[in-house]
């Protein structure tokens, strides 16, 4: 996010992504905040746009969840 970039914020957010059997995130939540609302919001928005390999159960896709670390690093 531009506001966080201007402030030079660089931190890690951990996002829990709940994944449907089609590999599309059905929900996200914070596992660990970066301490910045802007960075946390940007991390969750990014993960919601991703597509994942679904979990498998007996050879069939099923729901699952994954913890995704998102590292924000300030420009130097």
C-alpha positions, 0 to 999 in steps of 0.5 A: 500500500502506498501509505505504508510504503511512504512510511517505510513500513516493512513487516510480515503478516501471517494470513490463514486462507480457507480453501474450497475444493476448487482451490479458491479462497473462501475466507481469510483471517489474520494469524498474526498481524504485522502491526499495521492495519494497511499491511494486514488489509493488503495481505488479506486482499492479495491472498483472496485473489490467489488460487491454490491446489486444493487439499485431497482426501481419498483422491478427491479435492476437499476443503483445507486451510493454509497459513501464508506469510506475506513479507512487506519490505520497504524500498531502499 
